[in-house]
């Protein structure tokens, strides 16, 4: 490996736990080199690059990346994020079914501008759990519907932190103060090199800017696939409020 290339990124398959290959890139270049394992399939290499490596590499080149799903619609682009199993992929796909353009399933790349945060769509394939696949009647052969999106619609309008709670009957929505939104959002961001102080500083500054430009909501809800349309309506209403730049937001339980 040449010295001007970054150290290799080694990627393993989840099951079985074997190497897919080694990837390397050079700062300022769009080329990524790969040394695949002999038994790694081409589709596996492509999926690994699209889903795992491309967001990290783009972050190293100046953008930011967040573990989130996203969809673009009348209120701009809406991101949903949360811990594993919180429902971000399911909700992102439900928004696609409702007529939005799904832009991300798990990896959302962001570009900070002076007064806004832009979304940079990347290739992806929905990764739904079996219950969600059955609910939507989804298979890997289903093509994504084409929905035209203007550049202005790719401005991030709102971010929603998903929290499932089987004990509550009605969804609860709250606008998070920046002091709470920042550490919560940062915990779900990609971090290319935690040992590089300049990278870490840029990471922190970027997320401070994101929470100052984009409202972050906490959405607590009872997991129920039949209530997805109501959740989408709640999200759209909150995103519409953020676009209107109203000075107050009602914090309340929401009737589905």
Legacy VTK file of the C-alpha trace (Angstrom):
# vtk DataFile Version 3.0
C-alpha trace
ASCII
DATASET POLYDATA
POINTS 256 float
0.000 0.000 0.000
1.397 3.385 -0.989
2.247 5.835 1.777
-0.096 8.548 0.444
-3.107 6.307 0.936
-4.904 6.224 4.272
-4.413 3.034 6.321
-6.615 0.197 5.136
-10.125 -0.200 6.504
-10.763 -3.883 7.111
-14.396 -5.004 6.942
-15.850 -8.227 8.273
-19.074 -9.980 7.410
-21.532 -10.069 10.326
-22.249 -13.758 9.714
-19.967 -15.545 9.338
-17.370 -13.331 10.969
-14.849 -13.314 8.137
-13.078 -10.529 6.274
-14.733 -9.037 3.197
-11.549 -7.204 2.244
-9.378 -4.158 2.845
-10.269 -0.695 1.517
-8.010 2.375 1.239
-8.383 5.925 -0.044
-6.279 9.043 -0.454
-7.372 12.471 0.885
-8.602 14.670 -1.947
-9.116 11.751 -4.325
-12.385 10.120 -5.372
-10.679 6.762 -5.875
-11.010 3.971 -3.324
-8.862 0.864 -3.649
-10.027 -2.523 -2.492
-8.223 -5.792 -1.870
-11.099 -8.299 -1.586
-10.855 -11.660 0.097
-10.767 -14.526 -2.444
-14.263 -15.749 -1.543
-15.925 -12.288 -1.355
-18.617 -11.767 -4.009
-18.779 -8.584 -6.115
-22.271 -7.770 -4.781
-20.982 -8.113 -1.232
-18.081 -5.733 -1.899
-20.416 -3.159 -3.501
-22.938 -3.377 -0.667
-20.203 -3.017 1.944
-18.827 0.076 0.233
-22.240 1.727 -0.264
-23.613 0.973 3.193
-20.613 1.121 5.519
-17.590 2.792 3.952
-18.827 5.564 1.688
-20.347 7.627 4.560
-17.126 7.326 6.586
-14.932 8.289 3.648
-17.121 11.285 2.797
-16.887 12.379 6.420
-13.100 12.189 6.247
-13.288 14.386 3.138
-15.242 17.161 4.854
-18.883 16.136 5.156
-20.681 14.646 8.168
-22.563 11.373 8.428
-25.327 10.298 10.778
-26.899 6.897 11.456
-30.387 7.878 10.298
-33.096 7.286 7.744
-34.403 10.217 5.735
-37.165 11.128 3.310
-37.922 14.255 1.293
-41.410 15.654 0.936
-43.468 18.844 1.052
-41.733 20.042 4.246
-38.211 19.402 2.970
-36.067 16.531 4.156
-36.863 14.850 7.461
-34.367 12.605 9.266
-35.302 9.926 11.808
-32.696 8.304 14.011
-32.417 6.255 17.171
-30.870 3.194 18.720
-30.888 -0.137 16.913
-34.449 -1.397 16.679
-36.009 2.048 17.260
-37.820 1.835 13.918
-35.935 4.323 11.739
-35.762 2.026 8.705
-39.422 1.088 9.038
-40.555 4.684 9.410
-38.334 5.853 6.554
-39.823 3.182 4.300
-43.361 4.049 5.446
-42.728 7.644 4.358
-41.624 6.321 0.966
-44.902 4.403 0.729
-46.761 7.599 1.599
-45.297 9.425 -1.412
-42.058 10.876 -0.061
-38.714 10.151 -1.671
-36.680 7.997 0.677
-33.109 9.295 0.683
-31.457 7.081 3.296
-32.114 3.946 5.286
-29.297 3.969 7.835
-26.519 6.301 6.651
-27.300 9.979 6.065
-24.539 12.235 4.691
-24.810 15.957 5.458
-23.132 19.037 3.997
-23.094 22.157 6.172
-23.628 25.486 4.447
-23.618 28.943 6.015
-27.280 28.954 7.036
-28.544 25.455 6.297
-27.765 21.749 6.336
-28.007 19.952 2.990
-28.574 16.239 2.496
-26.354 14.344 0.050
-28.285 11.271 -1.169
-26.299 8.069 -1.640
-27.271 4.714 -3.172
-28.888 2.388 -0.644
-31.220 -0.566 -0.294
-33.876 -0.686 2.448
-32.976 -3.095 5.238
-36.250 -3.989 6.915
-36.910 -6.446 9.709
-39.096 -9.483 8.858
-42.255 -8.028 10.457
-41.875 -4.792 8.493
-41.193 -6.665 5.257
-44.372 -8.639 5.758
-46.375 -5.515 6.623
-45.276 -3.655 3.478
-45.159 -6.722 1.235
-41.579 -5.756 0.428
-38.986 -7.834 -1.340
-35.530 -6.922 -2.590
-36.951 -6.955 -6.115
-39.341 -4.046 -5.473
-38.084 -0.956 -7.340
-38.110 2.337 -5.483
-40.769 4.711 -6.861
-39.359 7.739 -8.652
-40.206 11.025 -6.965
-38.747 14.276 -8.274
-37.008 16.339 -5.597
-35.851 19.909 -6.102
-32.485 20.982 -4.626
-34.389 23.170 -2.146
-36.166 20.055 -0.852
-32.819 18.525 0.152
-32.377 21.071 2.936
-32.722 19.280 6.255
-35.882 20.594 7.923
-36.126 18.562 11.116
-34.591 15.619 12.946
-36.580 13.146 15.042
-35.118 10.938 17.757
-37.236 7.779 17.928
-37.876 6.042 21.216
-40.196 3.041 21.448
-42.225 2.489 24.611
-44.741 -0.359 24.817
-46.316 1.159 27.942
-47.697 4.336 26.363
-50.905 4.567 24.366
-50.369 7.898 22.626
-47.239 9.266 20.930
-45.336 11.978 22.765
-43.431 14.670 20.929
-41.035 17.186 22.471
-38.682 19.758 21.025
-35.248 19.101 22.541
-33.170 22.023 23.842
-29.848 22.337 22.042
-27.972 21.275 25.189
-29.814 17.919 25.060
-29.966 17.579 21.277
-26.200 17.970 20.787
-24.934 14.981 22.827
-27.829 12.803 21.689
-27.137 13.518 18.027
-23.360 13.241 18.381
-23.739 9.745 19.855
-25.250 8.580 16.527
-22.716 10.254 14.262
-19.934 8.571 12.343
-16.401 9.235 13.552
-13.628 8.481 11.093
-10.627 9.066 13.382
-11.194 9.736 17.085
-7.425 10.142 17.598
-7.125 13.054 15.161
-7.711 16.244 17.170
-8.506 18.388 14.145
-11.026 15.836 12.915
-12.612 15.581 16.355
-12.832 19.352 16.646
-14.480 19.638 13.245
-16.900 16.877 14.217
-17.939 18.712 17.392
-18.218 22.070 15.634
-20.325 20.534 12.881
-22.826 18.979 15.258
-23.066 22.179 17.260
-23.919 23.924 14.001
-26.462 21.259 13.041
-28.463 21.597 16.275
-28.393 25.388 15.923
-29.788 25.232 12.378
-32.164 22.264 12.550
-34.804 21.549 15.233
-34.400 18.189 16.957
-37.493 16.450 18.340
-37.878 13.434 20.599
-40.726 11.203 19.420
-41.766 8.514 21.865
-44.289 6.003 20.580
-45.730 2.561 21.041
-44.493 0.152 18.354
-47.483 -0.646 16.154
-47.154 -0.959 12.396
-50.807 -0.043 11.949
-50.142 3.400 13.432
-47.404 4.399 11.016
-49.673 6.804 9.062
-50.431 8.698 12.285
-46.725 8.938 13.126
-46.001 10.307 9.654
-48.705 12.923 10.134
-47.198 13.961 13.481
-43.754 14.272 11.917
-45.056 16.307 8.987
-46.920 18.683 11.300
-43.799 19.258 13.421
-41.622 19.761 10.338
-44.172 22.231 8.989
-44.010 24.147 12.257
-40.221 24.317 12.025
-40.414 25.651 8.464
-42.876 28.323 9.588
-40.326 29.438 12.225
-42.990 29.889 14.875
-41.689 31.111 18.214
-43.517 28.501 20.261
-44.049 24.779 19.929
-46.675 22.951 21.988
-45.165 20.093 23.996
-47.912 17.587 24.574
-49.131 14.036 24.221
-50.410 13.484 20.699
-53.600 11.618 19.971
-52.984 9.125 17.138
LINES 1 257
256 0 1 2 3 4 5 6 7 8 9 10 11 12 13 14 15 16 17 18 19 20 21 22 23 24 25 26 27 28 29 30 31 32 33 34 35 36 37 38 39 40 41 42 43 44 45 46 47 48 49 50 51 52 53 54 55 56 57 58 59 60 61 62 63 64 65 66 67 68 69 70 71 72 73 74 75 76 77 78 79 80 81 82 83 84 85 86 87 88 89 90 91 92 93 94 95 96 97 98 99 100 101 102 103 104 105 106 107 108 109 110 111 112 113 114 115 116 117 118 119 120 121 122 123 124 125 126 127 128 129 130 131 132 133 134 135 136 137 138 139 140 141 142 143 144 145 146 147 148 149 150 151 152 153 154 155 156 157 158 159 160 161 162 163 164 165 166 167 168 169 170 171 172 173 174 175 176 177 178 179 180 181 182 183 184 185 186 187 188 189 190 191 192 193 194 195 196 197 198 199 200 201 202 203 204 205 206 207 208 209 210 211 212 213 214 215 216 217 218 219 220 221 222 223 224 225 226 227 228 229 230 231 232 233 234 235 236 237 238 239 240 241 242 243 244 245 246 247 248 249 250 251 252 253 254 255
